[in-house]
Amino acid sequence: MGEVFRIGTGAGFSADRLGPAVELARKGRLDAMIIECIGERTMAFGHRDRMANPSRGYNAQLEARMRALLPPCREAGTVIVTNMGVANPAAAAERTVAIARELGLKGLKVACIEGDEVSDAVSSDAALMDEPGTIGDVGRPVVGMNAYVGIEAILPALEAGADVVMGGRLADPSLTLAPLVHRFGWAYDDWERLGAGTLVGHLLECGMQITGGYFADPGVKDVPDLARCGFPIAEVAEDGSAVITKLADAGGCVTPQTVKEQLLYEVHDPAAYLTPDVTADFSRVAVEEVGPNRVRLSGAGGRPRPERLKVTAGFDGGFLGEAGVSYAGPNAGARARLAAQVVEERLREAHGIQGPVRIDLIGVNSLFKTALPDADGAGAEDVRLHVALRSRRREDAELMLWEVESLLCCGPAGGGGFRGAIVPSVVTRSVLIEREKVRPRMTMLVA
């Protein structure tokens, strides 16, 4: 393969494990590590947290991750590229610098990328992407709107010698693509190589999904030593071809099957995977096992990038109340079903609550309620009644919890184990925005 660039994953979602990232930082001989921590809902929750406390709004595990990863990455010369800044990249960058100073990492450079928040640039009549209607039709207060930004936002930080690149809604595959473009000097319109690099980013972005973690299904798809599953490493060549692997002593596995599952994950059209950087084409990718836990990929391509950028719009979802009671023994399914009818009647008729309520029988029809509407739980002897309500009024959620708990004495028979909670909630929608309305900017901080 000639010269290769080694890049690994340090997190594939907001609450991912830390231990495998530390192991990879110490042993992986990495040129770069990506830490991917944003989904649509986590972005909206970040804005909600920042509204409650202007010094927050970034990933809750940022401090733990940086304390553990900065020293080994500094020692190995590994650049960290992350979107842990979520809704407050400036505060995240400042906290990272403060941690570096506490750890004695003098001179560590942290680049802060902002400008993805575009609430002021999106009008209320902007059309929703995935359903009829407009932003204004959602009818809820906006907490924040963030455009997915790509390599053009990240490269200035790498060119300035950043040790840590801290951003907000940096697009998942762009975290990987930007270091590859920086190392190999790929042109911004070299669509073939940008498509190939985007494939690598897409494969790395979900962490253990490609090293066997989310792949595991005992007796069907067995994975060795799952409790010690490691994060993936990509060895990328100048032409964009790559080998996906892991640390030799880490648990899990890298096989053509794990790679193919992740390749198709969240890809609506393999021939036209849209990112801020390229319209990637994965339809002719070759997947070849070249050794134990080593899978080579080639054949990805690309076409010009989309004209507009995707925006995640987050809205205040009001309050989410959840409560449950368990029923066990003979006829448990019927008793739980009667309890569900009682709760719904009480909420609708006694209290006049007409907002969204969902009632599930866990153990009977919760996950497949809409697919199997006739499942009645006959013969079930271990059933959990679960009630969820979303409302702008906390009082509605409190009434729901009260009604569910009242089942313990008001019947039906045999209910127990009540639990209930009320939390703030968010809802999200997607729209498109013209590129020229999004203006990323970079600030460098030094420890």
N, C-alpha and C positions, 0 to 999 in steps of 0.2 A: 504493500500500500504506500510505501514511501513515508514521508513525514506524516505523522498523525497528531491530531489534537485530541487530548483526553478530557472529556467533560462528564461530570457525574451529577446525579440528582441528590439534593439534600432534603427535599420535602416535595411531596406531590399534592398536598392539600393543607388547609390551614392548621389542622390538628395532627399532622403526621408525626411519626416517632422521631426522636432526636438521636438515640444511640446509633442506629445504622449510618446516620450522616456523619457523626463524629468518627466512626470507624473508617468511613470512606475518606474523610479529610486526612486522617493520619496515614492510611495505607494505600490510597488510590493513585498517588502520583498524578494528581489532576492539574490540568491547566486552568479549568474553571469548574465551578459548582453552581448549579441553578437551585434556587429555593422558591418553589411555586406555591403560593398560599392564597389565591383568590378564586372564588366562584361568584356567581351573580349575587347570591344571598349574603355571602361574607362581605362583599363590597358594600351592600346596603347596610348591613349591621355595623360596618366600620363608620359609615356616616352617622348612624344613630349614636354610636359611642362617642364620636367627636362632638356631636351636638350637646351631649351630656357633660363632656369634659374636653375642652379644646386641646389639652395635651395628650389625648388618646386618639383612638381611631386607627391605629396600626395593629398588626398581628399580635395577639395576646402572648404568644410564645417568643416574641422577638428577643427579649432580654436573655432568656435561657439559651436560645439558639446562638446568639452572638457571643455570649460568654464561653460557650463550649467550642464554637467553630472558628472564631477569629484567631486564636493562637496557632492551631495546627495549619490553618489555611495560610496565615502569614509566613509560617516556617516553610511551607511547601511551595510558596509562590502561587497559590491558587486564588483566582479572582472569584468573588461571590457576586452573582447577578440574581436579584430577587425583586419580587413585588410585595414583600412584607410590609411596605409602607401603606398599603390599602388606601384608606381615605385621608391619611395624614403622613405623606412621605417626609415632610420637613421634620416633624417631631421624631419619626423613626430614625432618620439620619442623625439628628442631634443626639438621640439616645445611644446610637451605635458608636458615635465618636466619644461620648462620655464613657462608655464601657471600655473602648479601646484605651483610653487614657488611664482608667483604673487598672487595666491589665498590663500597663507599661508598654503598649504597642505604639511608641512615639512615631509620628509621621504617617500613620495609616490614613489613606485617603478614601473618603466616603463621598460618592457622588449622589446628589439628590435630584431626582427627575420629577418634575411637576408639570402641570398643564393638561393632564388628561381629564380633569373635572371641567365639564362643559355645560353646566346648568344654564348659564347665561346665554348660550348659543343655540339652545334647543327650544323651539316655540311650542306652545300648548297644542297647536294643530299638527304637530309632527305625527306622521302615520306610524302606527305600531307595526313591527315586522311580522309577528306570528299570529295575529288575530285582527279582526276588524276594529276600527276605531282609532283614536288619537291619544296623545299623552293627556290632554285635557279630559278625555272621557273616563280616565281611570278614577277621577274624582277623589283622590287622596293627596295629602300634602307631600311634596317632593322632599326627600332627604338628600339626594345627590344624583348626579348623572356623570358617568365616566366613559370616555371613548377608549376603545382598545387601541393602544399605540404600539408601534413596532420598532424595527431596528434603527430608524432614523432618530428616535428619541434616545436610544441606548448607546449608539456608537460614539457620540461626542464624549461620553464619560469614559469609555474604554480608551479612546484616543488620548485623553488627558491623564491616563495612567491610574485610574481608580482601582483601589483594592476591593472596594465594595460598591456595587451599583444598586441604589435603593430607589424603587419606584412604586407607583400605585398600579393602575390598570395596564401594566405592561403585558401584552398578549403572551399567552403561555409558550407557544413555540418560538416566539421572538427572543425569549430569554436565552435560548440555545443558539439561535441563528446569528444574533449579533456578535458573540465572541468568534464564531466561525468566519463571518465576513471580515471581522477585524484581523484575525490571524492570517487568512488566506488572501485578503485583498479582493474578494469578489465584488463585482460591480453591482450597483443597485438595480440594474436591469438585466442581470445575468439570471434570467428566470429559471433556467435548468438547475443551476447550482443553488439558487435560493429555494427552489422546490425541494431539492435533495436535503438541504440543511433544515428546512421546515419539517420534513419527515423525521429527522433525528430529534428535533425538538418535540414533536408530537409524541414520539415513542418514549422520551424521557420524562415528559411533564407530569405523569401520574405515578411516578415512583415505582412502588412494588407491584403495580399492575402488570409490569413487563418482566419482573423477576419471580413471578409465581404467586404473589400475595393474593390478589383478587381473582387470580386464575384458579386457585385451589378449590377442588370439589372432591372430597374423599371417595375413593372407589371408582371415580370417573376420571378425574385429573389430579392424580396424587402429586404432592410437592414435598420434597424432603426438608426437614428441619424448619418448618414454617415459622416457628416462634423466633427464630434467628434470621429471618429473611433479610437479605441485603438490598440496598438500592442499586440501580443500574449505572453502568459506565458505558459511554460511547467512544470508540476510537474512530475518529473521522479523518478521511483523507482529503486532499486538496480538490479532488473531483466531486466530492460530496458523498461518495460511498462510505459506508461505516460498518463497524462490527459492534454489536451490542453484547456486553458481558457484565460480570460482577466480580467482586473480590472472591478469590478461590476458597477462602475459609468461611464465607458467609453462607447462611442458609438460603433456601429457595432454588430457583433454576431459571435459566434462559434457554428457551427452545424455540424452534420455528412456530410452535403452537402459541406460546406466550406472546411472541412478537406479533403474530397475525391477529390475535385478539385485540391487542392494543392498537395495532395499525388501523383497525376498523372502528375503534371506539370513538363515539361522538362525531363520526364523519358521515354526513348525509350523502355526499357524492364523492367517491374516491377519485374521480377524474377532475373534480373542481372543489378542492378544499380551500375555502376562502380565509385569508389572513390579512393583516394590514400590509404585509410585505410582498405577497405573491398569491396567485391562484395556483395552488400546488396540485400536481397530478400524481396520485399514488396508484393508478390503475395498472401500471406495468412494472410494479416493484417486484424484484426477485428476492426471495428469502432463502438463504442457504446456510445450513449448519456446517461450520468449518472447524469445529472442535467442541469439547465439553464446555457447555455454558458459553459458547461463542457462536453468534448468528450474524452472518454478513448480509447487508442490504445494498441493493443497487437498483438503478432504473427509474428512480423518481424524477419527475420533471416539473415544469411549471409554465405558466403564461402570465401576462401582465396582471398586476395587482388590481383589486377592486377600486372603483372610482370613489367610493364612500367608505366610511368607517362605521363599525357597529358601536352603539352606545348602550350601556346598561343603565336604565333609569330605576332608581330605588325610591320607594314610597313608604310612608309611615303606615303600617298595617294595623295599627291599633293594638289591642291586647289579644293574646292567644291563651285561652284557658284549656287545660287538659285534666281529666279526672278519670279514675277507674275503680272498679270493684270486681273481685273474682268470685266465680261460682264453681263448685266442684261436686263430684259424685253423680249418682244416677239422675238423669233429666236435667243436667246442668245447662245444656244448650237451650232447652226450652225456658228455663228460668232466666237465663241471661237475655234471651230474646224478649221475654215479657218485661224485664227491667228496662231494656232499650225503648220499648213502646211507652212505658210509664214516663221515663225521662223526657222523651220528645213531646209527649202530650203536656207534661207539666211546663216545659219551657215555652211551648207555643201558646197554649191556652191559658194557663194560670199566670204566666208572666209576660205574655205578649212579645216574646223575643222572636223576631222574624229573620234575623241575620243568618250567616252560614253556620250550620251545625253538622258535624259528622259523627255518627255513632257506629262503632265497629265491634264485632265479636272476635276477639283475638283467639285463635285456635279453631275458628270456624270459617270466617269469611273476611278477614280484615285486609290482607294484601290483595286478594282477588275478588273483592266485593263487587266490582263492576263487571268483571269477566264471568263470575259465577253467581249471579243474583239469586239463584234458587237454592243455594246451599243453606240448609236449615239447622245444621248442627246436630241432627239426630244421632244419638249414641255418644256425643262428646261428653267427657266427664271432667274437663279442665278448661274452663272458658274465662276469659277476662273481658269484661265490658269496658270499652274505652270511648269516652266522649270528648270531642274537641269543639271549641267554639271560638270564632274570631269576631271581635266587636270593637268599635271605637270607644265604647263605654266599659270601663273596668267593672262597673256594677253588674253588667250582664254576665261577665265571666265569673264573678263572685256568686251570683245566683245559680249558675250552672254547677259550680263546685258544691254548693249547699244542697242542691237537689240530688246530685249523685251520692253524696255522703248520707243523705236521709234514707236511701235505700237500705241501709244497714238495719233499720228497725221498721221501716214502712213497707218492706217487702219488694219483690218476692223473697222466699225463704233462702237462707244459706249464703247470703252475700258476706264478704269480708275482705280485709286488706285494702281499705280505701287509701288512695293517694291522689293528691291534686296540686296543681301549680298554675300560676298566672305569670306570663312573661310578655314583654313588649315584642311586637312582631313587625316584619317588613314584607312587602311584596315587590316584585320586579317586573319590568317590561323592557323590550328592546326596540330601538329605533336606529335609523341610519343618519349620518351627518356628513356634510361635505368636508373633505380633508383640510381645505384651507381654513376652516373654522377651528381647527385643533392646532395649538401652538405649544408643543412641549418645550420646556426649558430646563437647563442643568445648572446646578450650583455645587461647587466642590467644597467640602469641609475637611479639615486636617486635624488629626489627633495630636 
